[in-house]
Amino acid sequence: MARRRTGEVTKDELIGEIVDELLAISRGAPAAENSLWSMPPSIALEDGRSLLINDRIELLLTSYQRILEQNDAGIARSYSRKEFGKEVAKAFGAVLASIDLDDDRAENIRTVKAAVGHSLAETTAQSQPARDLVFGCDLFAKPVAAIEIGPVRIEDRSEWLDRMAALAAFSPVAARRIARRWSGLPIRRRKGSVDSMWERTALDVIGECRTVCTVSVRSMSPRMAEARASTAARMSLAAVSLLWQKPSDALRGIGLAYDHGRKHHRETIVLVDGKFGASNHTLARLPHGPMIEAARWKDHYEHYTWFFDVIGETFSEYLHVASSSRPRMMNALFLSLWWFQQACVEHSPLLASVKHAAAIEALAGGQEKQGIVDLLTARLSFDRKRQTFKDGTTLDQFIEQLYGVARSQTLHGTNVRHAEDWSQLAARSEHIARLALRSVTHWLSKHPGIDDPAALRTADGPAE
């Protein structure tokens, strides 16, 4: 008999199928023919035993999980799919191992449903501990005062070490040894202990980086916390880069050790007519970001307090640290900055242009070309018919090149010019995306009570 699609199946029906499959297994049914496993899958039980299942049960558990996630948006925001899947399997395993599969089927379904619901309600009700994730990062050539962007703090590693010592995260011995290593002096091998383990971990994570980025996360599972925190850390550095004329150049030296480790070079060997002809050795990354004096950066940072406050608001919402009174605006700004960061580190000029188009369109409410025109004319006071670039290109022509050709034709597989050099468009799209992000962020700082992204496409915006 043909099965209905998973989306049409109820919780009771899924549980009934799971019970039926387990009953068949208990009676010696063979593993499914299309099994992708060399050994049948199983669910680990708390007493150390395992409950043998099959591929079909795994699919049914995934379908059950999908229903729960669709019914409770908080689950998808707080757990990775893999982590919550483990919780679902654990809840099912505990009750399925305890029931008699030969009992009344309807009664077994009720028992399993109640037990699973109770177990998962307890799991999701438990508050996740506050987590601060630490990343080593390259920032400027010289140390500057700490940068606060909502729940993200970027500071010199010596400041971070002092804070950790004050919190007793490290013992005085570990703090002294870390400081000694960072000063370039050797340290002796230390007897193994919890304190020495965290000492080694700090040295490994921060490495040779002179700056530390700490991201505060609330109400998230460990895997989700790391994914969100690393994204926010990258985006915070992209936000800093927006203060420079060409952010992509700044981001060649600004970045996380989490992403690039200690590799700063690209090397290739070139064969000509089957013989070694040359080797290419290029600098993939700079050892640090732009040169700027601490005093000058302090002036910059204080001048752009409004900018970092608004960006911090988006991070607070994303990291569950605080709720924003304008979630739709924050969502649009977050997605735009995310696309912008991805565009600035993209190696392909064509794909960088596509991502910059996405960054601009996110601020335009997804209203395609016309929305982008309205956004740029409203926020940047551009005249769509007049020259925008030195070679005479108008705003309309630029948007057609960026959105109509680079973005749309590339995504739809119809761009026959994909092998050409797109570096000019990439540079122009970065410039326009940067201006749009800065202008929109400034507008948001002046209109904290508006939560309608359409307001960004009008010259004055609605009254608050």
Secondary structure in CASP SS format (residue, H / E / C, confidence):
PFRMAT SS
TARGET T0000
AUTHOR 0000-0000-0000
METHOD secondary structure of the structure
MODEL  1
M C 1.00
A C 1.00
R C 1.00
R C 1.00
R C 1.00
T H 1.00
G H 1.00
E H 1.00
V C 1.00
T C 1.00
K H 1.00
D H 1.00
E H 1.00
L H 1.00
I H 1.00
G H 1.00
E H 1.00
I H 1.00
V H 1.00
D H 1.00
E H 1.00
L H 1.00
L H 1.00
A H 1.00
I H 1.00
S H 1.00
R C 1.00
G C 1.00
A C 1.00
P C 1.00
A C 1.00
A C 1.00
E C 1.00
N C 1.00
S C 1.00
L C 1.00
W C 1.00
S C 1.00
M C 1.00
P C 1.00
P C 1.00
S E 1.00
I E 1.00
A E 1.00
L C 1.00
E C 1.00
D C 1.00
G C 1.00
R C 1.00
S E 1.00
L E 1.00
L E 1.00
I C 1.00
N C 1.00
D H 1.00
R H 1.00
I H 1.00
E H 1.00
L H 1.00
L H 1.00
L H 1.00
T H 1.00
S H 1.00
Y H 1.00
Q H 1.00
R H 1.00
I H 1.00
L H 1.00
E H 1.00
Q H 1.00
N H 1.00
D C 1.00
A H 1.00
G H 1.00
I H 1.00
A H 1.00
R H 1.00
S H 1.00
Y C 1.00
S C 1.00
R H 1.00
K H 1.00
E H 1.00
F H 1.00
G H 1.00
K H 1.00
E H 1.00
V H 1.00
A H 1.00
K H 1.00
A H 1.00
F H 1.00
G H 1.00
A H 1.00
V H 1.00
L H 1.00
A C 1.00
S C 1.00
I C 1.00
D C 1.00
L C 1.00
D C 1.00
D C 1.00
D C 1.00
R H 1.00
A H 1.00
E H 1.00
N H 1.00
I H 1.00
R H 1.00
T H 1.00
V H 1.00
K H 1.00
A H 1.00
A H 1.00
V H 1.00
G H 1.00
H H 1.00
S H 1.00
L H 1.00
A H 1.00
E H 1.00
T H 1.00
T H 1.00
A H 1.00
Q C 1.00
S C 1.00
Q C 1.00
P C 1.00
A C 1.00
R E 1.00
D E 1.00
L E 1.00
V E 1.00
F E 1.00
G E 1.00
C E 1.00
D E 1.00
L C 1.00
F C 1.00
A C 1.00
K C 1.00
P C 1.00
V C 1.00
A C 1.00
A C 1.00
I E 1.00
E E 1.00
I E 1.00
G C 1.00
P C 1.00
V E 1.00
R E 1.00
I E 1.00
E E 1.00
D E 1.00
R H 1.00
S H 1.00
E H 1.00
W H 1.00
L H 1.00
D H 1.00
R H 1.00
M H 1.00
A H 1.00
A H 1.00
L C 1.00
A C 1.00
A C 1.00
F C 1.00
S C 1.00
P H 1.00
V H 1.00
A H 1.00
A H 1.00
R H 1.00
R H 1.00
I H 1.00
A H 1.00
R H 1.00
R H 1.00
W H 1.00
S C 1.00
G C 1.00
L C 1.00
P C 1.00
I C 1.00
R C 1.00
R C 1.00
R C 1.00
K C 1.00
G C 1.00
S C 1.00
V H 1.00
D H 1.00
S H 1.00
M H 1.00
W H 1.00
E H 1.00
R H 1.00
T H 1.00
A H 1.00
L H 1.00
D H 1.00
V H 1.00
I H 1.00
G C 1.00
E C 1.00
C C 1.00
R C 1.00
T E 1.00
V E 1.00
C E 1.00
T E 1.00
V E 1.00
S E 1.00
V E 1.00
R C 1.00
S C 1.00
M C 1.00
S C 1.00
P H 1.00
R H 1.00
M H 1.00
A H 1.00
E H 1.00
A H 1.00
R H 1.00
A H 1.00
S H 1.00
T H 1.00
A H 1.00
A H 1.00
R H 1.00
M H 1.00
S H 1.00
L H 1.00
A H 1.00
A H 1.00
V H 1.00
S H 1.00
L C 1.00
L C 1.00
W C 1.00
Q C 1.00
K C 1.00
P H 1.00
S H 1.00
D H 1.00
A H 1.00
L C 1.00
R C 1.00
G C 1.00
I C 1.00
G E 1.00
L E 1.00
A H 1.00
Y H 1.00
D H 1.00
H H 1.00
G C 1.00
R C 1.00
K C 1.00
H C 1.00
H E 1.00
R E 1.00
E E 1.00
T E 1.00
I E 1.00
V E 1.00
L E 1.00
V E 1.00
D C 1.00
G C 1.00
K E 1.00
F E 1.00
G E 1.00
A E 1.00
S E 1.00
N E 1.00
H E 1.00
T E 1.00
L E 1.00
A C 1.00
R C 1.00
L C 1.00
P C 1.00
H C 1.00
G C 1.00
P C 1.00
M C 1.00
I C 1.00
E C 1.00
A H 1.00
A H 1.00
R H 1.00
W H 1.00
K H 1.00
D H 1.00
H H 1.00
Y H 1.00
E H 1.00
H H 1.00
Y C 1.00
T H 1.00
W H 1.00
F H 1.00
F H 1.00
D H 1.00
V H 1.00
I H 1.00
G H 1.00
E H 1.00
T H 1.00
F H 1.00
S H 1.00
E H 1.00
Y H 1.00
L C 1.00
H C 1.00
V C 1.00
A C 1.00
S C 1.00
S C 1.00
S C 1.00
R C 1.00
P H 1.00
R H 1.00
M H 1.00
M H 1.00
N H 1.00
A H 1.00
L H 1.00
F H 1.00
L H 1.00
S H 1.00
L H 1.00
W H 1.00
W H 1.00
F H 1.00
Q H 1.00
Q H 1.00
A H 1.00
C H 1.00
V C 1.00
E C 1.00
H C 1.00
S C 1.00
P H 1.00
L H 1.00
L H 1.00
A H 1.00
S H 1.00
V H 1.00
K H 1.00
H H 1.00
A H 1.00
A H 1.00
A H 1.00
I H 1.00
E H 1.00
A H 1.00
L H 1.00
A C 1.00
G C 1.00
G C 1.00
Q C 1.00
E H 1.00
K H 1.00
Q H 1.00
G H 1.00
I H 1.00
V H 1.00
D H 1.00
L H 1.00
L H 1.00
T H 1.00
A H 1.00
R H 1.00
L H 1.00
S C 1.00
F C 1.00
D C 1.00
R C 1.00
K C 1.00
R C 1.00
Q E 1.00
T C 1.00
F C 1.00
K C 1.00
D C 1.00
G C 1.00
T C 1.00
T E 1.00
L H 1.00
D H 1.00
Q H 1.00
F H 1.00
I H 1.00
E H 1.00
Q H 1.00
L H 1.00
Y H 1.00
G H 1.00
V H 1.00
A H 1.00
R H 1.00
S H 1.00
Q H 1.00
T H 1.00
L H 1.00
H C 1.00
G C 1.00
T C 1.00
N C 1.00
V C 1.00
R C 1.00
H C 1.00
A C 1.00
E C 1.00
D C 1.00
W C 1.00
S H 1.00
Q H 1.00
L H 1.00
A H 1.00
A H 1.00
R H 1.00
S H 1.00
E H 1.00
H H 1.00
I H 1.00
A H 1.00
R H 1.00
L H 1.00
A H 1.00
L H 1.00
R H 1.00
S H 1.00
V H 1.00
T H 1.00
H H 1.00
W H 1.00
L H 1.00
S H 1.00
K H 1.00
H C 1.00
P C 1.00
G C 1.00
I C 1.00
D C 1.00
D C 1.00
P H 1.00
A H 1.00
A H 1.00
L H 1.00
R H 1.00
T C 1.00
A C 1.00
D C 1.00
G C 1.00
P C 1.00
A C 1.00
E C 1.00
END
